[in-house]
Amino acid sequence: MKVVGKAIGLIVFGCCAFLAIGQASDFRKAAWGMTRAQVLAAEAAKPSDVRESSGEIIVRYDSMQLGELACRVVYIFAHDKLVRAKYVFDAEHGDPNDFIRDFRAIEPFLHDQYGKPVSERAFWSDAALQDEPKSYLEQDRASAADILPSDKFAGPSIAAGHLKLYTRWRGDRTKISHGLTGEDSRITHQIEFLSVELEKFENEVRGISGANK
């Protein structure tokens, strides 16, 4: 089974690939609240796509490179203010467990850059593809670090939407979420940067209640 993944990867090899929580720049060379014109001026290349979604403007740069990962860079603006950003790369793995390898390969770089995460969770919604019952998995494999690529059922469980992995950090200015999720044999591996100050503002623009999307 070939699993198509939309992965958001982050590795500290290139300039501005990582920026520590709380620095003047929050994502690459951009800071939260910058206008689209300011962010575009900070990028050397022209954007590959600009579109509107849920009242926001999404600017995407294709054919970017972070370490050995070919990636996309995504900026999200609400009322012309930068509120979120992502690194995105498309990956295809014949073995869905290779996405777990990708996830685990990136984790050390995130830990080195941002320190101890505020949470590391493995969320089990279904144990249909596992040998153990859900109650056991929720205790024995409750952390993202507990999920290993050597578990032949782990990757298929993620692809089916039965298992989601998240590691999260929070600073004064930025929330970071490293996630591995899936649905209908499509796996999404992403790291998202979110402005703490502008989160409520973005939710209001998008018509979302509460602090969390």
C-alpha positions as CSV (number, residue, x, y, z in Angstrom):
1,M,0.0,0.0,0.0
2,K,1.4,3.4,-1.0
3,V,0.6,6.1,1.5
4,V,0.7,9.7,0.3
5,G,1.7,12.1,3.0
6,K,1.6,15.8,3.3
7,A,4.4,16.4,5.7
8,I,5.5,19.5,7.4
9,G,9.1,19.1,8.3
10,L,11.5,21.2,10.2
11,I,15.2,20.5,10.6
12,V,18.0,22.9,11.8
13,F,20.5,22.9,9.0
14,G,19.8,26.1,7.0
15,C,19.7,29.7,8.0
16,C,16.4,30.8,9.4
17,A,15.0,27.2,9.3
18,F,14.5,27.3,13.0
19,L,14.0,30.3,15.2
20,A,13.8,30.0,19.0
21,I,10.5,30.9,20.7
22,G,10.6,34.5,21.8
23,Q,13.2,35.8,19.3
24,A,12.4,39.0,17.3
25,S,11.7,36.9,14.3
26,D,9.1,34.2,14.9
27,F,9.2,32.2,11.6
28,R,12.1,32.4,9.2
29,K,12.7,36.2,8.8
30,A,9.1,37.1,9.6
31,A,7.5,38.3,12.8
32,W,3.9,37.9,13.9
33,G,1.7,40.8,12.8
34,M,3.7,41.6,9.7
35,T,1.8,42.5,6.5
36,R,1.8,40.3,3.5
37,A,4.0,42.8,1.7
38,Q,6.5,42.7,4.5
39,V,6.7,38.9,4.5
40,L,7.0,38.7,0.7
41,A,9.8,41.2,0.8
42,A,11.7,39.0,3.3
43,E,11.6,36.0,1.0
44,A,14.0,35.8,-2.0
45,A,11.6,34.0,-4.3
46,K,8.2,34.8,-5.6
47,P,5.3,32.9,-4.0
48,S,4.1,29.8,-5.9
49,D,0.4,30.4,-4.9
50,V,-1.8,32.9,-3.1
51,R,-5.3,32.0,-2.2
52,E,-8.1,32.9,0.2
53,S,-9.6,30.4,2.6
54,S,-12.0,31.0,5.5
55,G,-11.4,34.7,5.4
56,E,-7.6,34.3,5.4
57,I,-4.9,34.8,2.8
58,I,-2.6,31.8,2.4
59,V,0.7,32.3,0.7
60,R,2.7,29.3,-0.4
61,Y,6.3,28.8,-1.5
62,D,7.2,25.6,-3.3
63,S,10.5,24.0,-4.0
64,M,12.1,25.1,-0.8
65,Q,14.8,23.1,1.0
66,L,15.4,22.4,4.7
67,G,18.4,20.1,5.2
68,E,17.7,17.1,3.0
69,L,13.9,17.8,2.9
70,A,12.3,19.3,-0.1
71,C,9.5,21.4,1.4
72,R,6.9,24.1,1.0
73,V,6.7,27.2,3.2
74,V,3.2,28.4,4.1
75,Y,2.3,31.8,5.6
76,I,-1.3,32.5,6.8
77,F,-2.6,36.1,7.1
78,A,-5.8,37.3,8.8
79,H,-6.7,40.9,7.8
80,D,-3.2,41.3,6.4
81,K,-1.5,40.2,9.7
82,L,0.8,37.2,9.8
83,V,-0.9,34.8,12.4
84,R,0.4,31.3,11.5
85,A,3.0,29.6,9.4
86,K,4.2,26.1,8.4
87,Y,6.9,24.2,6.7
88,V,5.3,21.6,4.4
89,F,6.7,18.9,2.2
90,D,5.0,16.2,0.2
91,A,6.2,12.6,0.8
92,E,5.3,9.2,-0.6
93,H,6.3,6.1,1.3
94,G,5.4,2.6,0.4
95,D,5.6,1.7,4.1
96,P,3.5,4.0,6.3
97,N,5.9,3.4,9.1
98,D,8.5,5.5,7.3
99,F,6.4,8.5,8.3
100,I,7.0,7.5,11.9
101,R,10.7,7.4,11.1
102,D,10.4,10.9,9.7
103,F,8.6,12.1,12.8
104,R,11.2,10.6,15.1
105,A,14.1,12.0,13.0
106,I,12.8,15.6,13.4
107,E,12.0,15.4,17.1
108,P,15.6,15.7,18.4
109,F,16.1,18.9,16.4
110,L,12.9,20.4,17.9
111,H,13.9,19.4,21.4
112,D,17.4,20.9,20.9
113,Q,15.9,24.2,19.6
114,Y,12.9,24.6,21.9
115,G,13.7,22.5,24.9
116,K,11.3,20.2,26.8
117,P,7.8,20.2,25.2
118,V,4.7,21.0,27.2
119,S,3.1,17.8,26.0
120,E,4.0,14.6,24.0
121,R,0.9,12.6,23.3
122,A,-0.3,9.6,21.3
123,F,-4.1,9.7,20.9
124,W,-5.7,6.4,20.2
125,S,-9.3,6.5,18.8
126,D,-9.4,2.9,17.6
127,A,-7.4,-0.2,18.2
128,A,-8.9,-2.2,15.3
129,L,-5.4,-2.7,13.7
130,Q,-3.6,-3.4,16.9
131,D,-3.1,-6.7,18.8
132,E,-3.7,-4.9,22.2
133,P,-7.0,-3.4,23.4
134,K,-7.4,0.4,23.3
135,S,-7.3,0.6,27.2
136,Y,-3.9,-0.9,27.1
137,L,-2.6,1.3,24.3
138,E,-3.8,4.4,26.1
139,Q,-1.6,3.6,29.1
140,D,1.4,1.7,27.6
141,R,1.7,3.9,24.4
142,A,0.4,7.2,25.6
143,S,3.3,9.3,24.4
144,A,4.5,10.1,20.9
145,A,7.9,8.8,21.9
146,D,6.3,5.4,22.6
147,I,5.3,4.9,19.0
148,L,8.1,3.1,17.1
149,P,8.5,2.3,13.4
150,S,9.3,-1.3,14.3
151,D,5.6,-1.7,15.3
152,K,4.2,-2.9,12.0
153,F,0.7,-1.8,12.9
154,A,1.6,1.7,14.0
155,G,1.9,3.3,10.5
156,P,-1.3,1.7,9.2
157,S,-3.1,2.9,12.4
158,I,-2.0,6.5,11.7
159,A,-3.0,6.2,8.0
160,A,-6.5,5.0,9.0
161,G,-7.0,7.8,11.4
162,H,-6.9,5.5,14.5
163,L,-3.7,7.1,16.0
164,K,-2.4,10.7,16.1
165,L,0.9,11.9,17.4
166,Y,1.5,15.3,18.8
167,T,4.4,17.1,20.4
168,R,3.8,20.7,21.5
169,W,5.8,23.6,22.7
170,R,4.7,27.0,24.0
171,G,6.6,30.3,24.4
172,D,5.6,33.8,25.2
173,R,5.0,34.6,21.5
174,T,4.7,31.3,19.7
175,K,3.0,27.9,20.0
176,I,4.5,25.0,18.0
177,S,2.8,21.8,17.2
178,H,4.6,18.8,15.6
179,G,1.9,16.4,14.5
180,L,1.5,13.1,12.6
181,T,-2.0,12.3,11.6
182,G,-3.9,10.5,8.9
183,E,-7.2,9.7,7.2
184,D,-8.2,7.5,4.3
185,S,-4.6,6.3,3.8
186,R,-3.2,9.8,3.6
187,I,-0.7,10.8,6.3
188,T,-0.1,14.4,7.3
189,H,3.2,15.2,9.0
190,Q,3.3,18.8,10.1
191,I,4.9,21.4,12.3
192,E,2.8,24.5,12.7
193,F,3.8,27.8,14.2
194,L,1.0,29.9,15.8
195,S,1.1,33.5,17.2
196,V,0.0,33.4,20.9
197,E,-1.1,37.1,20.8
198,L,-3.0,36.8,17.6
199,E,-4.6,33.4,18.1
200,K,-7.9,34.9,19.3
201,F,-7.9,37.4,16.5
202,E,-7.4,34.7,13.9
203,N,-10.2,32.6,15.4
204,E,-12.6,35.6,15.2
205,V,-11.7,36.2,11.6
206,R,-12.3,32.5,10.8
207,G,-15.5,32.4,13.0
208,I,-14.0,29.9,15.4
209,S,-15.1,29.8,19.1
210,G,-12.6,29.2,21.8
211,A,-8.8,29.6,22.0
212,N,-8.0,26.3,20.2
213,K,-8.7,25.4,16.6
